[in-house]
Amino acid sequence: MSYRVQAIRHDNLNTLPCSLTASGRLFLLFPQNYAHLIHSTATGLAALPAPFRSDILSLLNLRRYGGFMPAAFQNLINGKWVQAASKATLESVNPADTTDVIGTVPSSGKEDVDQAIAAARTAQKQWQATPAPKRGEIIFRAAEQLLRHKDELGRLVTREMGKILSEGLGDVQEAIDMAYYMAGEGRRLSGETVPSELFAKDCKSVRTPVGVFALITPWNFPTAIPAWKIFPCLIAGNTAVFKPSSFTPVAATRLVEIIQASGLPPGVLNLVHGTGDETGECLASHPGVDGVSFTGSSAVGERLLKTCASIGKEISCEMGGKNPIIVMDDAKLELAVEGALWGAFGTSGQRCTAASRLIVHEKVHDKFLAMFLKAASSLKVGSGLDKATQMGPVINEAQMKKVLGYIETGKKEGARLALGGNAMQEGNFAKGFFIEPTVFTDVAMDMRIAQEEIFGPVVA
């Protein structure tokens, strides 16, 4: 006996019929006139061709239909998808609904990092020897595939990270834009030629790759920030070991699947999952890595800077911020409110570019505040997959506790809580990590909420 589940769209071109059997199997009939009979196990689902598996994950919550385990994703090392040597795994959940488990990924250790770096070092010489325009052609194909899969990947970003759907799609668009941009750089990797003091001579500089890079990225932009690192790294002839955040690993895996399928040779791009404390630290300090590109918290970045400096390793860090919006007395207040609203509550305030401080001229302070509070109080909070939602959850329980802790600190320091300040835990919010849009007024510049990055939907 079979139960009809729903139709799944693939690439906006074909409708894939599927049914759920009483024995707990998902039967999919693909347009290429072949079928897959998938048992309700993580291994079975992971065995699907990558595009189909991702479509299922993005558009169908398998757990709703009973008996299905989350998909098991793997590391990519030397062109092969493999488990961690320890077989240990980490779980990724939807922050808007923690009963929605998106998948499991390896919890990688030193042995896995060693293997990934060895693969990258082996591949680097041949990749460097590949003409830059040819490298650009591969990245151009990746851009085309990302564009083709934008809707699917944007939904996955929203489901795994929590940002609203328009932001999830925008996240992917930034990856697409970077891929196209770097593909063009394959024909623009120029050096310089300058006159020499010697007769009939000139001097020239030639760009050469650094070698193997460790790319470590955060959870708030699961495809954009990896793309900002991966594509410039590869076009310049470097190879990479990429470690995404352990809170958004499935979107990162899907990004790598698409890039790898565009024609990258084995070992040029490697993916290792794991925690920052174990996998990330091991990767950044590894003697086989020539350079590190890190985006994340200031505390971790400062620690990595010290580690790399002590061993003479190049490192680039993009860390936190505490950004103000300044509203002058001649400002167009409607525009200022719109910008402040987006700056404070876009991505639920979880970005280094968030405008978590408002500095308003005394002549327009009261009017601006009234307009801003009205706009903030009307924001619709909920699952980012709901198109009506204007602000989603924070990423996890630890982040929610941190943000709520800052709210309590603000109150204790004497700031006036003008709006919000509470966790949202009733009804549709009960299974997620939701916090009300929060506004403090009467804030002194030496208060912690005015000085420290909160990384949540709080503005002072």
C-alpha positions in Angstrom: 0.0 0.0 0.0 1.3 3.5 -0.9 0.4 7.0 0.3 0.7 9.9 -2.0 3.1 12.5 -0.5 3.4 15.4 -2.9 5.0 16.5 -6.2 8.6 17.7 -6.0 9.8 20.3 -8.5 13.2 19.8 -9.9 15.1 22.7 -11.5 11.7 24.4 -12.2 11.3 22.1 -15.2 10.1 18.8 -14.2 7.6 17.4 -11.6 8.8 14.3 -9.8 6.0 12.0 -8.5 6.7 10.3 -5.2 4.9 8.1 -2.8 5.5 6.9 0.7 4.9 3.1 1.2 3.6 1.5 4.3 7.0 0.0 4.9 8.5 3.4 5.2 10.1 3.8 1.8 10.2 6.8 -0.5 9.7 6.0 -4.2 10.8 8.6 -6.6 10.3 8.4 -10.4 12.8 10.7 -12.2 12.3 12.3 -15.6 15.3 10.4 -17.1 13.1 7.3 -17.0 14.8 5.6 -14.1 13.7 5.2 -10.5 15.3 5.1 -7.1 13.8 3.0 -4.3 15.1 4.7 -1.1 14.9 3.0 2.3 14.1 5.3 5.2 17.7 5.5 6.3 20.2 8.3 6.2 22.5 6.2 4.0 19.8 5.5 1.5 18.8 9.2 1.1 22.5 10.3 0.9 22.9 7.8 -2.0 20.6 9.8 -4.2 22.3 12.0 -6.9 23.1 15.3 -5.2 20.6 17.6 -7.1 17.7 15.3 -6.4 18.6 14.8 -2.7 18.9 18.5 -2.2 15.6 19.1 -3.9 14.0 16.7 -1.5 15.6 18.3 1.5 14.7 21.8 0.4 11.1 21.3 -0.6 9.9 18.4 1.5 10.1 17.8 5.2 10.5 14.1 5.2 10.1 13.7 9.0 6.4 14.8 8.8 5.5 11.7 6.9 6.9 9.3 9.5 9.9 7.0 9.9 12.5 9.0 8.0 15.9 9.8 9.4 17.7 13.0 8.5 20.0 12.8 5.5 23.7 12.0 6.2 26.1 14.4 4.5 29.8 13.8 4.2 33.2 15.5 3.9 34.7 16.1 0.4 38.3 15.0 0.3 40.3 14.6 -2.9 37.1 14.5 -4.9 35.4 11.8 -2.9 32.5 12.1 -0.3 33.7 10.4 2.9 32.7 10.1 6.5 34.9 11.3 9.4 37.5 8.8 10.5 35.8 8.7 13.9 32.3 8.2 12.4 31.1 10.9 14.8 28.5 13.3 13.5 26.8 16.6 14.2 23.1 17.4 13.7 21.8 20.5 11.9 18.2 21.7 12.8 15.9 24.4 11.6 16.1 27.2 14.2 12.4 28.1 13.6 11.3 24.5 14.3 13.9 22.3 16.1 11.9 19.2 15.4 12.9 19.7 11.8 16.3 18.0 11.5 17.9 19.0 8.2 20.7 16.5 8.3 23.8 15.2 9.9 27.4 15.9 9.0 30.8 14.5 10.1 32.5 15.8 13.2 35.9 15.8 11.7 39.2 15.5 13.7 42.9 15.8 13.0 43.0 12.7 10.7 40.4 14.1 8.4 42.0 17.5 8.4 45.4 15.9 7.5 43.8 14.0 4.6 42.1 17.1 3.2 45.3 19.2 3.4 47.3 16.5 1.8 44.8 16.4 -1.1 44.9 20.1 -1.5 48.7 20.2 -1.5 48.9 17.5 -4.1 46.4 19.2 -6.3 47.8 22.7 -6.0 50.7 22.4 -8.5 48.6 21.2 -11.3 45.8 23.7 -10.5 48.4 26.5 -10.5 49.6 25.3 -13.9 46.1 25.4 -15.3 45.8 28.6 -17.3 43.9 31.2 -15.4 41.3 31.7 -18.2 40.6 27.9 -18.0 40.1 28.2 -14.2 37.7 31.0 -14.9 35.7 28.9 -17.2 35.1 26.3 -14.5 34.0 29.0 -12.1 31.8 30.5 -14.7 30.1 27.1 -15.0 29.6 27.1 -11.3 28.0 30.5 -11.5 25.6 29.2 -14.1 24.7 26.2 -12.0 24.2 28.4 -8.8 21.8 30.6 -10.8 19.9 27.5 -12.0 19.6 26.3 -8.4 19.0 29.6 -6.7 15.5 29.0 -5.5 16.3 25.6 -4.2 19.4 26.8 -2.4 17.8 29.9 -1.1 15.1 27.9 0.6 17.7 25.6 2.1 19.6 28.6 3.5 16.4 30.0 5.1 15.4 26.6 6.5 18.8 26.0 8.0 19.8 29.5 9.1 16.4 31.0 9.8 16.7 34.3 7.8 13.6 35.3 5.8 13.2 33.8 2.4 14.1 37.1 0.5 17.3 37.2 2.5 18.0 33.5 1.8 17.6 34.1 -1.9 19.8 37.2 -1.6 22.4 35.2 0.2 22.6 32.9 -2.8 22.6 35.8 -5.3 25.7 37.1 -3.6 27.4 33.8 -4.2 26.3 33.9 -7.9 27.6 37.5 -8.3 31.0 36.6 -6.8 31.3 33.5 -9.0 30.6 35.6 -12.2 33.0 38.3 -11.0 35.9 35.9 -10.2 35.3 34.0 -13.4 36.2 37.2 -15.3 39.3 37.7 -13.1 40.7 34.7 -14.9 41.6 37.1 -17.7 42.6 40.0 -15.5 45.3 38.5 -13.2 47.8 41.2 -14.4 51.1 42.1 -12.9 53.1 45.3 -13.4 55.9 46.4 -15.7 58.0 49.4 -14.7 61.2 51.0 -16.1 64.6 49.8 -14.8 67.6 51.9 -14.1 69.6 49.5 -16.3 69.9 50.2 -20.0 67.4 48.4 -22.3 65.8 46.6 -19.3 62.5 46.7 -17.5 61.2 45.2 -14.3 58.0 43.2 -13.9 56.0 41.6 -11.2 54.0 38.4 -11.7 51.2 37.2 -9.4 51.7 33.7 -8.0 49.4 31.6 -5.8 50.0 31.5 -2.0 49.3 27.7 -2.0 46.8 26.0 0.3 44.2 28.0 2.1 42.1 27.2 5.1 38.7 28.9 4.6 36.6 29.1 7.8 33.2 30.7 7.6 30.3 31.6 10.0 26.6 30.6 10.0 24.9 33.9 9.2 25.6 33.9 5.5 25.9 30.2 4.7 26.5 30.6 0.9 27.6 34.2 0.4 30.6 34.3 2.7 31.9 30.9 1.5 31.6 32.1 -2.0 33.5 35.3 -1.2 36.4 33.1 0.0 36.3 30.1 -2.3 36.1 31.8 -5.7 38.9 34.4 -5.3 41.0 31.6 -3.7 40.6 29.3 -6.6 40.8 31.7 -9.5 44.3 32.8 -8.2 45.5 29.2 -8.5 45.3 28.3 -4.8 43.6 25.2 -3.5 41.4 25.2 -0.4 40.1 23.3 2.6 36.8 24.8 3.5 35.3 24.4 7.0 31.8 25.9 7.3 29.9 26.6 10.5 28.6 23.5 12.3 25.3 25.3 12.5 24.7 25.7 8.8 26.6 22.7 7.2 24.0 21.4 4.8 23.7 24.6 2.8 27.5 24.8 2.6 27.6 21.2 1.4 25.1 21.9 -1.3 27.2 24.9 -2.4 30.3 22.7 -2.6 28.4 20.0 -4.5 27.4 22.5 -7.2 30.9 23.9 -7.4 32.5 20.5 -7.6 30.1 19.3 -10.3 31.2 22.2 -12.5 34.5 20.5 -13.3 36.9 21.1 -10.5 39.7 18.6 -10.4 39.9 16.4 -7.3 41.6 18.0 -4.3 41.3 21.6 -5.5 38.3 22.2 -3.1 38.0 20.1 0.0 35.2 20.3 2.6 35.6 19.2 6.2 32.8 19.6 8.7 33.2 20.0 12.4 33.3 22.4 15.4 35.4 25.5 15.4 37.2 24.5 18.6 38.4 21.2 17.2 38.3 21.2 13.4 38.7 24.9 12.8 41.6 25.3 15.2 43.4 22.2 13.8 43.0 23.5 10.3 44.2 27.0 11.0 47.3 25.9 12.9 48.2 23.1 10.5 51.7 23.3 9.0 50.4 22.2 5.6 48.2 25.4 5.3 49.9 28.4 3.8 47.1 31.0 4.5 43.9 31.3 6.5 40.8 33.3 5.7 38.5 33.6 8.7 35.1 35.2 9.3 33.6 35.0 12.7 33.7 36.4 16.2 36.3 38.8 17.4 37.3 36.5 20.2 38.1 33.6 17.9 39.6 35.8 15.3 42.0 37.4 17.8 43.1 33.9 19.0 43.7 32.7 15.4 45.7 35.9 14.6 48.0 35.1 17.5 48.3 31.4 16.4 49.2 32.3 12.8 51.5 35.1 13.8 53.5 32.8 16.0 54.2 30.5 13.1 54.5 33.1 10.3 51.3 32.2 8.5 49.3 34.6 6.5 45.8 35.2 7.8 42.9 37.5 6.9 40.2 38.1 9.5 36.7 39.6 9.2 35.2 39.9 12.7 32.5 41.7 14.6 31.2 45.3 14.4 29.1 47.8 16.4 27.7 50.0 13.8 25.7 53.2 14.3 23.2 54.9 12.1 23.3 58.7 12.6 20.1 60.6 11.9 20.6 64.3 11.5 18.0 67.0 11.9 17.5 67.4 8.1 17.1 63.7 7.4 14.1 62.3 5.5 12.7 60.5 8.5 10.7 57.9 6.5 13.9 56.9 4.8 15.9 56.9 8.0 13.3 54.7 9.7 13.4 52.2 6.8 17.2 52.1 6.9 17.3 51.7 10.7 14.6 49.0 10.7 16.6 46.9 8.2 19.9 47.7 9.9 18.7 46.6 13.3 16.4 43.6 12.5 17.5 42.3 9.1 18.9 38.8 9.6 17.5 39.2 13.1 20.4 41.4 13.9 22.9 38.6 13.3 25.5 40.1 11.1 28.6 42.2 11.6 27.1 45.0 9.5 24.0 45.3 11.7 23.2 48.8 12.8 22.6 48.1 16.5 23.1 51.7 17.6 21.0 54.8 16.6 22.4 58.2 17.2 19.6 60.7 16.6 19.8 64.6 16.5 17.8 66.1 19.5 15.6 68.2 17.1 14.1 65.1 15.5 14.7 62.5 18.3 11.1 62.2 19.6 9.5 62.1 16.2 12.0 59.6 14.8 11.6 57.4 17.9 7.8 57.4 17.7 8.0 56.4 14.0 10.7 53.8 14.6 8.8 52.1 17.5 5.6 51.9 15.5 7.4 50.3 12.6 9.4 47.9 14.8 6.3 46.8 16.7 4.5 45.9 13.5 7.2 43.5 12.2 5.9 40.0 11.6 8.1 37.4 13.3 8.0 33.8 12.3 9.5 31.1 10.1 11.5 32.5 7.3 9.8 30.1 4.8 6.5 32.0 5.3 6.7 34.8 2.7 4.8 37.2 5.1 7.5 36.9 7.8 9.7 40.0 8.2 12.1 38.7 10.9 13.0 35.1 11.7 14.6 33.4 14.7 18.1 33.6 16.1 20.4 30.6 15.2 20.3 28.5 18.3 19.5 28.3 22.0 23.0 29.5 23.0 22.6 32.6 20.9 19.1 33.2 22.3 20.4 33.1 25.8 23.3 35.4 25.0 20.9 38.0 23.4 18.5 37.8 26.3 21.4 38.2 28.7 22.4 41.4 27.0 18.8 42.6 27.3 18.9 42.0 31.1 22.2 43.8 31.2 20.8 46.8 29.4 17.9 47.0 32.0 20.3 46.7 34.9 22.6 49.4 33.5 19.6 51.9 33.5 18.6 51.9 29.8 14.9 52.2 29.2 13.3 49.2 27.5 10.9 50.8 25.0 9.9 47.8 23.0 10.2 44.0 23.2 12.8 42.3 25.3 11.3 38.9 25.6 11.7 35.4 24.2 8.7 34.3 22.1 7.8 30.8 23.2 4.0 30.3 22.7 2.1 28.8 19.9 4.0 28.8 16.6 7.1 30.0 18.3 7.3 27.2 20.9 9.7 25.0 18.8 12.1 27.8 17.7 14.5 30.5 19.0 12.5 33.7 18.6 13.1 37.0 20.3 10.9 40.1 20.1 12.3 43.1 18.2 13.8 45.0 21.0 14.5 48.7 21.4 16.3 50.5 24.2 16.3 54.3 24.7 18.1 56.6 27.2 21.3 54.7 26.5 24.6 56.1 27.8 27.6 55.6 25.6 29.5 53.6 28.2 26.8 51.0 28.6 27.6 47.5 27.4 24.7 47.4 25.0 26.2 50.5 23.4 29.7 49.1 23.3 29.5 45.4 22.6 28.2 43.4 19.6 25.0 41.7 20.7 24.3 39.8 17.4 20.5 39.8 17.9 17.4 41.8 17.2 18.3 44.5 19.7 19.0 48.2 19.0 20.0 50.9 21.4 
